[in-house]
């Protein structure tokens, strides 16, 4: 477990968040249910950034700028990108049911909003680079590492999570009867 994940695990346990159990829920509600891992990760990231946003000097304002870009991006992910992922375990088990159709709608929205999401990721990366530079200037190695991990995590959203959501939608579309 890397340092960031250890920090996130500690934060999540301190907040009383439970780690996910086995299996998925075919009746997950879009916009409400997201994978527990993502909920824990988002909370840990936001808590850390809120904690350093009030610091004096360049780090505090740079952290606030990251929050200004991250909060709307996380909200959009929670709304349309992440909910279909709760179906992965069920789909991997071979089960497809009509009550999963909501995921097709969200996947189509992700596909339609890819340019907007991409711009949000680009702005977030710029803000993270500025935070990394501000933290490096004052010798805050923890925040430097945090920003590097968050940049990598954001790339994962673009390269894996968003395309996976789109693939879930296409898979369900191919398996469910036409409406």
N, C-alpha and C positions, 0 to 999 in steps of 0.2 A: 504494500500500500504506500503510495507516494505521500509526501507531506501535505499536499492539498486535500487528498482524500481523507487523510487522518484528521485534518482540521474540520472537514465537512462532517465526518462521522461524529466527532466530538460535539460540534455545534448541533447536529440533529438530535443526538442523544440528550443534550442539555435542554433542547426545546421539547423533548418528549415525542419526537417523531419516530415512528417505527419503521424498520426496514421492510421491504415488500415480502409478502408470502409467495408461495408457488402459485403458478397458474394465472390466467388472465380472466377478465370478466367480459363476456360477450355482450352484456347489457350496460357497459360503461356509458356514462353520460358525457357527450362531447362538451367541452368547455368547463367541465367540472372535474372529471377524472383524468389525471395524467399519470404516467409511470411514477411510482413513489421515489425512485432514484432521482428523477428530474426535480421533483418537489424539494427533496432534501438538498440537492445541489444548488438549486436556485436560492433557497433560503440561506445557505451558507455563504454563497457569493454576495448576495445583497447585504447580509449582516456585516460581513467584513468591510465591504465598501462604505456602508453607512458609518461604520466605526472609524474609518480613516478620513472620511469626507470633512470632518471638523478640524482636522489638524492644521496648524499654522504653516505658512510657507506654501510652496508650490504643490505639495502632495495633496492637501485637502481639496483645493479647487479642481485639480486634475481628477481626483476620485469622484467629485461631484459631476464632472463632465462625463465620466464613464457611466455613472448612474443615470444621467440625463438621456443617454443613448440606450443603455441596457434595459431600463424599466419598460419602455414601450416594446422593445424587441422580445423580452420575456413574456409580456402580456400577449403579444401576437402569437408566440410559440405556444403558450398555454391555451390560447383560444382555438387555433387551427392546426398547428404542426404536431403537438404531442398527444392529444387525445387518441388518435387512431393507433398509436403505439401500444396502448393497453390491450389491444387485440392480438398482438404478436404471438403470445403463448398459445392462445386458443387456435389461431390460424395454423401455427406450427403443428398443432395436434390434429390438424385436418378438419376442424369444425368450421363451417361457414353457415350462418343463419341470417334470415332476412332482417333481423333487428340490428345487424351490423351496417346496414345501408348508410347510416349517418356518416360513417367513415369515408365513404365515396365522396360525399358532398364536401367534407373538409379537405380531402386530398385534392379535389378539383380546385378548391380555393387556394391551397398552397401552390398548386401549379400556376394559377392565374396571378398570384401575388409574388411570384419568385423575384421579379425585378425589384419590387419594393423591399422584400426581405434582404436581397443582396445589398441594396444601398444601405439598409440598416446595419448589416454586418460590416460593411466598409467603414461607416462612420464610427462604429464601436471600436474597430481595430485601430483607427487613428487615435481615438481617445485613450485606448489602452497603451499604445506606444508612448503617448505623451505622459501618462501616469508612470510607466516603466522608467522613462527618462528622469522624471521628477524624483522618483524613489531612488534611483541609482545615484543621483546628485547628492542626496543626503545619507547615502549608505544604508538605506532600508532594503536589505537583501530579501526579507520575507515578502515584501510587496513586489519587488522585482520578479521573484519566482512566481508569485500569485498571478501577475499579469501575463507572464509567459504561458502558464497553465491555462489561463482564461482565453488567451489568443488561440491556443491549440484546441480548447473545448469549442470555441466558436467556429473554428474550421470544421470540427466534427459535425456541428449542426448543419453547416452548408453542404458538406461532402457526404454525410451519412444519414443524419436524422431527417432532413427535409426530403431527400430522394426516397428514403424508406417509406415515409408517409405517402408519397405519390405512388410508390409500388403497391402499398397496401390497397389503395383505392383502385388501382388497375386490376389487381388480383381479385378483389371483391367484385368488381364490375364483370369480370370474366366468369365468375362462379354464381353470381346471383341472377335470378330471372329478370328480364327486362321489365321495366314498369311502364 
